[in-house]
Amino acid sequence: MTTKAEGTWFRVLDADELPEGRVRVALAGHRSLALTHYEGVITALDNRCPHQGGPLGEGSIENGWLRCPWHGWDYHPCTGRSPGAHGDAVETFPTEVRDDGGIWVEMPPEREHRTTVTDVMAETMCNWGVTHVFGMVGHSNLGLADALRRQSELGRLSYIGVRHEGAAAFAASAFGKLTGRPAACLTIAGPGATNLLTGMWDAKVDRAPILALTGQVDTQVLGPGAFQEVDLAAAFSSVSRWSQTVLRTSKHAELVNLALKHAIIERDVAHLIFPDEVQTVPARSDAEAGGPDGRVGPPDIAPPEESVARAAERINGARRPAIIVGHGSRFAMDGIVALAERLNAPVITTFKGKGLISDAHPLGCGVLGRSGTPIASYFMNEADLLIVFGASFSNHTGITPKLPTIQVDYDRMALGKFHGVDVPVWGEVGVTARALFDAVSPSASVDDRRPLIAERWAIWREEKERRMLDDRGKGVNSAAVFAAMNRHIPHDAVMAVDVGNNTYSFGRYFECRGQSVLMSGYLGSIGFGYPAAMGAWAAAPDRPTVAVTGDGGFAQYMGEILTAVKYDMGITHVLLNNSELGKITKEQRAGEWDVWETDLHNPDFAAYAELCGARGIRVTRADELDDALESALAHRGPSMVEVVADPELV
């Protein structure tokens, strides 16, 4: 490339790449060109047809005219003018064929970028602490994507391009669950936006902050039924806590301020709709980006003194209190554990709360409910008082309504939602736990449950050892899989778990020692596991990331292993392949239905991982598990251990 005063010359093609009578697309800087060769003359024209934006370089020369491939309009291949008196014309640029055999085109100086409204909005997002965007760039979000690109080049934002928008939503949901901070999803209008909805619902029902950024068709064609037109305000109305369309006349920074304020404070879904033509509107000269300063107060809601006193009175009168923690306690465990240690009380978790206390802690009792341990259910049933932090009491939690209960939650609607409780306490979980610690008598007459907890763990571990030996010759049993994972998964790992038999077995057999666990809790969406691992890796790249899925769940988003390879994500994937939707098979049998259409036709997933550029290891015997896990965990980049699993030994 050489530069002259009148413009910049670009070598765009070899001359032999453009034979007589042909048209080719070429790129000069940021400008797309249509190169024509007609009657011995090589010409460079603007590639964009002025009518519908069709790519002229993909057209053809017919009867001496360059025909637009989109709607058939003609232009002279050398002058760019239309026939007759229409007056339409395409811009042309000086062209030379030089001695080096190349076609060179002179381009005028590129216009300096003028700040757009989406530039202001993207900067505002970053000011609020949004560090990651998952999504797909497409024709109705290009202006917004370009604004995000500029923030990325400034080092303020990381963009991860996925293979399916649903994976973007799950990844962002997992990011929010792990960190408490929102990530964003970027899609086009129509099907790109609607593909987000499942992941948006996952975030909503599990109270994870998330921001959806969806393109939209031009405002001028919105309504009659344009290509890819969907009423996105209506489509997102039930899933989003806050949703607005960006207009030319909007207060653009303020829209982002409000979107992220709702997402963070309400722990919910916020949504912004960007009509195509609005995305490149120049910002006003006095436009400034927004941010959280002065917009968000401290989240530490102290409980009413009367509620604390009532709760403390109940605790002081109990002999065998048990503490149950749910997902809402994720960021408040220090205070809860301190209270438990003062009371010598067993600490039980809901499935969504798995890992919030180490199973090696002398008061840790594992998971309650359908995916739980007999230890947890034993200590709940033996308790004379339940102290429940950040849990919903839905039917899947397994929390009994039959015992005296203190319930603590930051959301007043969650208190006594499914049935009345004895002492509902409204306050931020961590603050309330510390207040109860101070209010409870240090000499409270409670039984020390530690020896019995150790005894019950010993009984359960002996049972797990027996189950590990089960072998019907039809695959590896789940107890053996998770025993090997207990030996090898680093204690600081983040584990993203899918839905199905693999999930139940994980809850039952895997003993957390400090790992953070992510799952699709109340939505229970199959397919969550692998995209969630991508979100976890983005949120905490310095921690080991492990995905645990079944074959049914992974197959829904198996293309995302290509995303993991592209971004060199350190994800270790343990895939339990039993060639069926095993949980549904069990439900059919339990309901005395015939087992029907739950069998799956699968590839060799480990070989598929290798084809995608990841490390793939296939395990068919329990004695292969240790070496396979060691190898996969040591691999730099994404890896997979595919375990051929027995669907009955779960």
C-alpha positions in Angstrom: 0.0 0.0 0.0 1.3 3.5 -0.9 -0.1 6.9 -0.1 -0.6 9.9 -2.3 -1.9 13.4 -1.4 -5.2 12.8 -3.2 -6.0 9.4 -1.6 -4.7 6.0 -0.6 -4.0 3.3 -3.2 -4.8 -0.4 -2.3 -3.8 -3.5 -4.1 -7.1 -5.3 -4.3 -6.7 -8.3 -6.7 -4.3 -10.0 -9.1 -5.1 -9.0 -12.6 -5.6 -12.6 -13.6 -8.3 -13.0 -11.0 -10.6 -10.8 -13.1 -11.0 -12.1 -16.6 -12.9 -10.2 -19.3 -16.6 -10.0 -18.8 -16.4 -10.9 -15.1 -17.3 -9.1 -11.8 -15.6 -9.6 -8.4 -16.0 -8.3 -4.9 -12.8 -6.7 -3.4 -12.0 -4.8 -0.2 -10.1 -1.6 0.0 -9.6 -0.5 3.6 -13.2 -0.6 5.0 -14.8 -0.1 1.6 -16.3 -3.0 -0.3 -15.9 -2.7 -4.1 -17.3 -4.3 -7.2 -14.4 -4.8 -9.7 -15.5 -5.2 -13.3 -13.6 -6.1 -16.5 -15.5 -5.0 -19.6 -14.2 -4.4 -23.1 -10.6 -4.4 -21.8 -11.3 -1.8 -19.1 -11.1 -2.6 -15.4 -13.2 -0.4 -13.1 -13.8 -0.2 -9.4 -17.4 0.7 -8.4 -19.0 1.0 -5.0 -20.3 -2.5 -4.2 -23.6 -1.2 -2.7 -26.5 -0.7 -5.0 -28.2 2.6 -4.0 -31.7 1.1 -4.0 -31.8 -1.9 -1.6 -28.1 -2.2 -0.8 -27.5 -5.2 -3.0 -23.9 -6.4 -3.5 -23.1 -5.4 -7.2 -19.9 -7.5 -7.1 -22.1 -10.6 -6.9 -24.0 -9.6 -10.0 -23.1 -10.3 -13.6 -22.6 -8.4 -16.9 -25.4 -9.0 -19.2 -25.7 -7.3 -22.7 -23.2 -4.7 -21.7 -24.9 -3.9 -18.3 -23.9 -4.8 -14.7 -27.1 -6.2 -13.2 -27.8 -6.0 -9.4 -28.4 -9.5 -8.1 -31.1 -8.4 -5.7 -33.6 -6.6 -7.9 -32.2 -6.5 -11.4 -31.3 -2.8 -11.7 -28.7 -2.1 -14.4 -25.5 0.0 -14.3 -22.8 0.5 -16.9 -19.8 -1.6 -15.8 -17.3 1.2 -16.5 -19.2 4.5 -15.7 -21.6 3.2 -13.0 -24.5 5.1 -14.6 -28.0 3.6 -15.2 -29.5 3.4 -18.7 -32.0 6.0 -19.9 -33.0 9.1 -18.0 -33.2 7.6 -14.5 -30.1 9.4 -13.3 -29.1 6.7 -10.9 -25.4 6.1 -10.6 -22.8 4.1 -8.5 -19.6 5.8 -7.4 -16.5 4.8 -9.2 -12.8 5.0 -8.2 -9.5 5.4 -10.1 -8.0 2.1 -11.0 -4.6 0.9 -12.3 -3.1 -2.4 -13.4 0.5 -2.1 -12.4 3.7 -3.9 -13.4 3.5 -6.1 -10.3 0.4 -7.8 -11.9 -1.9 -6.3 -9.4 -5.1 -4.2 -9.7 -4.8 -1.1 -7.6 -7.6 1.3 -6.6 -7.3 4.8 -5.2 -9.7 5.5 -2.3 -10.5 8.9 -0.8 -9.6 9.4 2.9 -11.9 7.6 5.2 -14.3 9.8 7.1 -13.4 10.2 10.8 -15.8 8.2 12.9 -18.5 10.3 14.5 -19.8 9.2 17.9 -23.1 7.4 17.6 -25.9 6.9 20.1 -24.9 3.3 20.4 -21.3 4.4 21.2 -22.7 6.3 24.1 -24.8 3.3 25.2 -21.9 0.8 24.9 -19.7 3.1 27.0 -22.5 3.4 29.6 -22.7 -0.4 29.7 -19.0 -0.6 30.5 -19.3 2.1 33.1 -21.8 -0.1 34.9 -19.4 -3.0 35.0 -20.6 -5.0 32.0 -17.4 -6.8 30.9 -18.8 -9.6 28.7 -21.2 -9.8 25.7 -22.2 -13.2 24.3 -23.9 -13.2 21.0 -24.1 -13.3 17.2 -23.4 -10.4 14.9 -26.0 -10.0 12.1 -27.6 -7.7 9.6 -29.9 -5.9 12.1 -27.4 -5.3 14.8 -24.3 -4.1 12.8 -24.3 -0.6 14.1 -24.6 -1.7 17.7 -22.0 -4.4 17.1 -19.6 -1.8 15.8 -20.0 0.2 19.0 -19.3 -2.8 21.1 -16.2 -3.5 18.9 -14.8 -0.1 19.8 -15.3 -0.8 23.5 -13.6 -4.1 23.0 -10.6 -2.5 21.3 -10.3 -0.2 24.3 -10.0 -3.2 26.5 -13.2 -2.5 28.4 -15.3 -5.4 27.0 -14.8 -9.0 25.9 -17.0 -10.3 23.2 -17.7 -14.1 22.7 -19.3 -15.1 19.5 -21.5 -18.2 19.9 -23.0 -20.6 17.5 -26.6 -20.3 18.7 -28.2 -17.4 20.5 -29.7 -19.7 23.1 -26.2 -20.6 24.3 -25.5 -16.8 24.6 -28.4 -16.5 27.0 -27.4 -19.5 29.1 -23.8 -18.3 29.3 -24.9 -14.9 30.4 -27.3 -16.4 33.0 -24.5 -18.5 34.4 -22.2 -15.5 34.5 -24.8 -13.6 36.6 -25.4 -16.6 38.9 -21.7 -16.9 39.6 -20.8 -13.3 40.0 -24.0 -11.4 40.8 -23.1 -9.0 37.9 -24.9 -8.8 34.6 -23.4 -9.9 31.3 -25.1 -9.1 28.0 -26.4 -11.0 25.0 -26.4 -9.6 21.5 -28.7 -10.9 18.7 -30.4 -9.8 15.5 -34.2 -9.2 15.2 -36.7 -12.0 14.8 -35.4 -15.5 15.3 -32.1 -14.3 16.9 -34.0 -12.5 19.6 -36.6 -15.2 20.2 -33.8 -17.8 20.6 -32.8 -15.9 23.7 -36.0 -16.5 25.6 -35.3 -19.9 27.3 -32.0 -18.6 28.7 -33.7 -15.3 29.7 -36.3 -17.3 31.6 -33.6 -19.3 33.3 -32.0 -16.1 34.5 -35.3 -14.7 35.6 -36.5 -17.6 37.7 -33.1 -18.1 39.3 -32.8 -14.3 40.0 -29.6 -13.7 37.9 -29.0 -10.2 36.4 -28.8 -10.2 32.7 -29.1 -7.7 29.8 -30.5 -8.6 26.4 -29.5 -6.4 23.4 -31.7 -7.2 20.3 -31.6 -5.7 16.9 -34.9 -4.8 15.2 -36.0 -4.0 11.6 -36.1 -0.4 10.5 -38.8 1.6 12.2 -40.3 2.6 8.9 -41.2 -1.0 8.0 -42.2 -2.1 11.5 -45.8 -3.1 11.6 -46.9 -4.3 8.2 -44.8 -7.5 8.4 -41.2 -6.9 7.3 -38.7 -9.6 6.9 -37.7 -11.0 10.4 -40.1 -8.6 12.0 -41.3 -9.8 15.5 -43.0 -7.7 18.1 -40.1 -7.9 20.5 -41.6 -5.7 23.1 -44.5 -8.2 23.3 -42.3 -11.3 23.1 -40.1 -10.1 26.0 -42.8 -8.5 28.1 -43.3 -11.5 30.4 -39.7 -12.4 30.8 -38.1 -9.0 31.2 -38.4 -6.8 34.3 -37.7 -3.8 32.1 -37.8 -3.6 28.3 -37.6 -0.5 26.1 -37.2 0.3 22.4 -34.3 2.8 21.6 -35.6 5.7 19.5 -33.8 8.5 17.8 -35.2 10.9 20.4 -34.4 8.7 23.4 -32.1 9.7 26.3 -29.7 7.0 25.2 -27.4 6.8 28.2 -30.4 7.0 30.5 -32.0 3.9 28.8 -28.9 1.9 29.6 -28.7 3.3 33.2 -32.3 2.2 33.8 -31.8 -1.2 32.1 -28.8 -2.1 34.2 -30.3 -0.6 37.4 -33.3 -2.9 37.0 -31.1 -5.9 36.2 -28.8 -5.4 39.2 -31.2 -4.3 41.9 -34.1 -6.6 40.8 -31.8 -9.5 39.9 -33.7 -9.9 36.8 -33.8 -9.5 33.0 -33.5 -6.1 31.3 -34.0 -5.7 27.5 -33.1 -3.0 25.0 -34.5 -3.1 21.4 -32.4 -1.4 18.7 -34.1 -0.6 15.4 -31.6 -0.9 12.6 -31.5 2.8 11.5 -31.2 4.1 15.1 -27.9 2.3 15.7 -25.9 4.7 13.6 -27.6 8.0 14.5 -24.9 10.5 15.5 -24.9 11.4 19.1 -25.5 14.9 20.2 -22.4 16.9 20.7 -23.1 17.2 24.4 -24.1 13.6 24.9 -22.3 11.9 27.8 -22.1 8.2 28.9 -23.9 7.3 32.1 -22.9 5.1 35.0 -23.9 3.8 38.4 -22.5 6.7 40.5 -25.4 8.0 42.7 -27.8 5.6 41.1 -27.6 2.5 43.3 -27.7 2.4 47.1 -26.0 -0.2 49.3 -27.7 -3.6 49.2 -27.3 -4.4 52.9 -30.9 -4.4 54.0 -31.0 -4.8 57.8 -33.9 -6.8 59.2 -36.4 -5.2 61.6 -35.2 -5.5 65.2 -38.5 -7.1 66.2 -38.0 -9.9 63.6 -34.5 -10.6 64.8 -35.7 -10.7 68.4 -38.5 -13.2 67.6 -36.1 -15.3 65.6 -33.5 -15.3 68.4 -36.1 -16.3 70.9 -37.0 -19.3 68.8 -33.4 -20.3 68.3 -32.6 -19.9 72.0 -35.4 -22.3 72.8 -34.4 -25.0 70.4 -32.3 -28.1 71.1 -31.8 -29.3 67.6 -31.9 -26.4 65.1 -30.9 -27.0 61.5 -29.9 -24.4 59.0 -31.0 -24.8 55.3 -29.4 -22.5 52.7 -30.6 -21.9 49.1 -29.2 -20.2 46.1 -30.0 -16.8 47.6 -27.3 -17.3 50.2 -24.5 -17.6 47.5 -22.7 -14.4 48.5 -23.4 -14.5 52.3 -22.1 -17.8 53.6 -19.5 -16.5 56.0 -22.1 -15.1 58.3 -24.3 -18.2 58.0 -21.4 -20.6 58.8 -20.4 -18.5 61.8 -24.0 -18.8 63.1 -24.0 -22.5 62.5 -20.8 -22.9 64.4 -22.1 -21.0 67.3 -25.2 -23.3 67.4 -23.4 -26.5 66.4 -26.2 -26.8 63.9 -26.1 -28.9 60.7 -26.1 -27.0 57.5 -28.1 -28.4 54.7 -28.4 -27.0 51.2 -31.0 -27.0 48.5 -29.8 -28.5 45.2 -29.3 -25.0 43.8 -27.3 -24.3 46.9 -25.0 -27.3 46.5 -21.4 -26.4 47.4 -22.2 -23.3 49.4 -20.7 -25.2 52.4 -18.0 -27.8 52.0 -19.1 -31.3 52.5 -15.8 -31.7 54.4 -17.0 -29.1 57.0 -18.0 -30.8 60.2 -21.4 -29.2 60.0 -22.0 -29.7 56.3 -24.7 -32.3 55.4 -25.0 -32.1 51.6 -28.1 -31.6 49.5 -31.7 -32.0 50.5 -34.5 -33.3 48.3 -34.7 -35.4 45.1 -31.0 -35.0 44.2 -29.8 -35.2 47.8 -28.1 -37.3 50.4 -29.7 -39.3 53.2 -27.6 -37.2 55.6 -29.5 -34.0 54.7 -32.9 -35.5 55.0 -32.0 -37.2 58.3 -31.0 -33.9 60.0 -34.0 -32.0 58.7 -36.4 -34.6 60.0 -34.6 -34.7 63.4 -34.6 -30.9 63.8 -36.9 -29.1 66.2 -36.4 -25.8 64.3 -35.5 -24.9 60.7 -33.6 -21.7 60.0 -33.8 -21.1 56.2 -31.8 -18.6 54.3 -32.4 -17.7 50.7 -34.5 -20.7 49.7 -37.9 -20.8 48.1 -39.7 -23.8 49.6 -40.8 -24.9 46.2 -41.7 -28.6 45.9 -38.2 -29.5 44.5 -36.4 -28.1 47.5 -37.7 -30.8 49.8 -38.0 -28.4 52.8 -40.8 -29.7 55.0 -43.6 -27.3 56.0 -44.3 -29.4 59.1 -41.5 -28.0 61.4 -41.2 -24.6 63.1 -39.5 -22.4 60.7 -37.6 -19.1 60.5 -37.3 -17.9 56.9 -34.8 -15.1 55.9 -34.9 -13.5 52.4 -34.2 -10.2 50.8 -37.4 -10.5 48.7 -40.5 -10.0 50.8 -42.6 -11.9 48.2 -40.5 -15.0 48.9 -41.4 -15.0 52.6 -44.1 -17.6 53.3 -44.8 -17.8 49.5 -45.9 -21.5 49.5 -47.1 -21.7 53.1 -47.0 -19.7 56.3 -43.8 -19.7 58.4 -43.4 -19.0 62.1 -41.0 -16.1 61.8 -40.6 -14.5 58.4 -37.5 -12.1 58.4 -37.1 -9.6 55.6 -33.4 -8.6 55.2 -30.3 -9.2 53.2 -29.2 -12.7 54.0 -25.6 -11.9 55.2 -26.7 -8.9 57.3 -29.4 -11.0 58.9 -27.1 -13.9 59.7 -24.7 -11.6 61.5 -27.6 -10.0 63.4 -28.8 -13.4 64.5 -25.3 -14.3 65.5 -25.2 -11.3 67.8 -28.7 -11.9 69.1 -28.4 -15.6 69.9 -27.3 -16.4 73.4 -23.7 -17.9 73.4 -24.9 -20.3 76.1 -27.9 -21.5 74.2 -28.7 -25.1 75.2 -28.3 -26.8 71.9 -27.1 -30.3 71.1 -23.7 -30.7 69.4 -24.6 -32.4 66.2 -21.0 -32.8 64.9 -20.4 -36.4 66.0 -23.7 -37.6 64.6 -23.0 -35.7 61.3 -19.7 -37.5 61.0 -21.4 -40.8 61.8 -24.1 -40.3 59.1 -21.4 -39.3 56.5 -19.5 -42.5 57.3 -22.7 -44.6 56.7 -23.4 -42.9 53.4 -19.8 -43.2 52.1 -19.8 -46.9 52.8 -23.0 -47.2 50.8 -21.4 -45.2 47.9 -18.4 -47.6 48.0 -20.7 -50.5 47.6 -22.5 -48.9 44.7 -19.2 -48.2 42.9 -18.8 -52.0 42.5 -22.0 -52.5 40.7 -21.4 -53.6 37.1 -24.0 -55.0 34.7 -21.6 -54.9 31.8 -23.7 -52.1 30.2 -21.5 -49.1 31.0 -19.9 -47.3 33.9 -22.1 -46.7 37.0 -22.6 -43.1 38.2 -21.2 -43.7 41.7 -17.9 -44.6 40.1 -17.9 -41.6 37.8 -18.4 -39.1 40.6 -16.1 -40.9 43.0 -13.3 -40.4 40.4 -14.4 -36.7 40.1 -14.2 -36.4 43.8 -10.6 -37.5 43.6 -9.6 -35.2 40.7 -11.7 -32.1 40.3 -9.9 -29.1 41.9 -11.5 -27.6 45.0 -11.6 -24.2 43.4 -13.4 -25.3 40.2 -16.6 -23.9 38.9 -18.9 -26.7 37.9 -21.8 -26.2 35.4 -24.3 -29.0 35.6 -27.0 -29.9 33.1 -30.4 -31.5 33.6 -31.2 -35.2 33.7 -30.0 -38.4 35.4 -26.4 -36.9 35.4 -27.7 -34.1 37.6 -29.4 -36.3 40.2 -26.3 -38.4 40.4 -24.1 -35.4 40.8 -26.2 -34.1 43.7 -26.2 -37.4 45.3 -22.6 -38.6 44.9 -20.3 -35.7 44.3 -18.9 -34.1 47.5 -18.1 -30.4 47.1 -14.9 -29.2 48.8 -15.1 -25.5 47.7 -16.3 -25.9 44.2 -19.0 -23.4 42.9 -21.9 -25.1 41.3 -24.2 -23.6 38.6 -27.4 -25.2 37.3 -30.7 -24.4 35.7 -32.6 -24.4 38.9 -36.3 -23.6 38.7 -36.5 -23.7 34.9 -34.7 -27.0 34.8 -33.7 -26.5 31.2 -31.9 -29.3 29.4 -28.9 -28.0 27.4 -27.8 -25.5 30.1 -24.6 -27.3 31.1 -22.1 -26.6 28.3 -23.1 -22.9 27.5 -23.1 -22.3 31.3 -19.6 -23.5 31.5 -18.7 -21.0 28.8 -20.2 -18.2 30.9 -18.4 -19.5 34.0 -15.1 -19.6 32.1 -15.6 -16.0 31.0 -16.5 -14.9 34.5 -13.6 -16.7 36.3 -10.9 -17.6 33.7 -8.4 -18.2 36.5 -10.5 -21.0 38.1 -10.8 -24.5 36.6 -14.2 -24.9 34.7 -16.0 -28.2 34.6 -19.1 -29.0 32.7 -21.2 -32.1 33.7 -23.8 -33.1 31.1 -25.7 -36.0 29.7 -25.8 -36.9 26.1 -29.3 -35.5 25.6 -28.4 -32.1 27.1 -25.0 -31.7 25.3 -26.5 -32.6 21.9 -28.8 -29.5 22.1 -25.8 -27.2 22.0 -22.9 -29.4 20.9 -21.9 -26.8 18.3 -20.7 -24.6 21.2 -17.6 -26.8 21.6 -16.4 -24.9 18.5 -16.9 -21.6 20.4 -14.8 -23.1 23.3 -12.1 -24.0 20.8 -12.1 -20.6 19.1 -11.6 -18.8 22.4 -9.3 -21.4 23.9 -11.6 -21.9 26.9 -10.3 -24.1 29.6 -13.4 -26.2 30.0 -13.2 -29.9 31.1 -16.4 -31.6 30.0 -17.5 -34.8 31.7 -20.3 -36.3 29.4 -22.3 -39.2 30.7 -23.5 -41.0 27.6 -26.3 -43.5 28.2 -27.8 -43.2 24.8 -31.2 -42.2 26.1 -33.1 -39.5 28.0 -32.6 -41.5 31.1 -34.6 -39.4 33.6 -37.7 -39.5 31.3 -37.4 -43.2 30.9 -37.5 -43.5 34.7 -40.6 -41.3 34.8 -42.4 -43.3 32.2 -41.7 -46.5 34.2 -42.7 -44.9 37.4 -46.0 -43.8 35.9 -46.6 -47.3 34.5 -46.4 -46.0 30.9 -44.5 -47.8 28.2 -41.0 -46.5 27.6 -41.3 -44.6 24.3 -39.1 -42.4 22.2 -36.5 -41.7 24.9 -33.7 -43.7 23.1 -31.0 -41.5 21.4 -28.8 -42.1 18.3 -25.5 -40.6 19.2 -22.1 -40.1 17.6 -18.8 -40.9 19.2 -18.7 -37.7 21.2 -15.0 -37.9 22.1 -14.2 -38.3 18.4 -16.5 -35.3 17.6 -14.6 -33.2 20.2 -11.3 -34.1 18.4 -12.8 -33.1 15.1 -13.7 -29.7 16.6 -10.2 -29.2 17.8 -10.7 -30.2 21.5 -9.2 -33.1 23.4 -11.6 -36.1 23.4 -11.2 -39.2 25.6 -13.7 -42.1 25.6 -14.2 -44.2 28.8 -16.0 -47.5 28.7 -14.7 -49.0 32.0 -14.5 -47.6 35.5 -10.7 -48.3 35.8 -10.1 -45.9 32.9 -11.7 -42.9 34.7 -8.7 -41.7 36.8 -6.3 -41.5 33.8 -8.9 -39.9 31.6 -9.8 -37.2 34.1 -6.1 -36.4 34.8 -5.4 -36.1 31.1 -8.5 -33.9 30.4 -7.8 -31.6 33.4 -4.2 -31.2 32.4 -5.1 -30.2 28.8 -4.8 -26.6 27.8 -8.1 -25.6 26.2 -11.3 -27.5 26.0 -11.4 -31.2 26.7 -14.0 -33.9 27.0 -14.3 -37.2 28.9 -17.1 -39.1 27.4 -18.2 -41.9 29.8 -20.3 -44.7 28.3 -22.7 -44.9 31.2 -25.2 -47.5 32.4 -28.6 -45.8 32.4 -29.9 -48.0 35.3 -27.0 -47.5 37.7 -27.6 -43.9 38.7 
